[in-house]
Amino acid sequence: MSSRTRGLLFIVSAPSGAGKTTLVEHLVQILPNLRMSRSYTSRPARDGERDGVDYNFVSRDEFQDMVRAGAFLEWADVFGHCYGTAAEDTERLVAAGQDVVLVIDVQGARQVKAHGVDHTAIFVLPPSYEVLERRLRGRSKDSEEQMQTRLATARAEASSYDDYDYVVVNDQLEPTVVRLQEIIAAERSRTHRMRSIAEEIIKSFRH
Ligand code: 5GP
């Protein structure tokens, strides 16, 4: 299949509490050609979460079977639960010309890069550590011990921003969604991705 018809693969990572899921949910509503990939997880569903919608919820054994079968493009253990992106799901969408966004942690992003899969990686930072802590405490039912683990992980993850192609600071929802749209538009316009369209246009110059 030509590079013109394949969709693009985007990765969005951020320390937890930076607001990446809300950003991407808004983004996919605005951009009809962009789909959020549905991950597999061994974590139990939270109130209001639906199997096959928010995640594919599986048992730890089922998850391990998928790992052994090489089903994952990437997977990671995050806060004691397994999360992974099925290679087949992503490939099917991208092959059909759909752009796909993976909302995954920094370990998963490293694996996609290591596999040499063509992608664009975007890191979302909160405006400050204080803002992140306030957001996390505001929405969480975690114990203080769990909260300290999340905050320590967030601090460690934030310093991974330098491994990514783009960094956006999530100060306000709407302007940040616009910046993400601009990144996607810029990536679609890269010369190597526009080559077959450009060549068609150039042909029309020749008569
Ligand atoms: P939560 O349990 O709050 O939904 O997600 C916890 C963390 O797991 C978040 O940082 C989220 O980005 C990450 N995550 C969700 N799905 C995947 C996945 O498929 N792969 C990886 N590596 N991380 C994921």
Residues whose N, C-alpha, C, O or C-beta is under 5 A from the ligand:
A	BS01	5GP	A14 S39 Y40 E74 W75 A76 V78 Y83 G84 T85 V103 I104 D105 G108
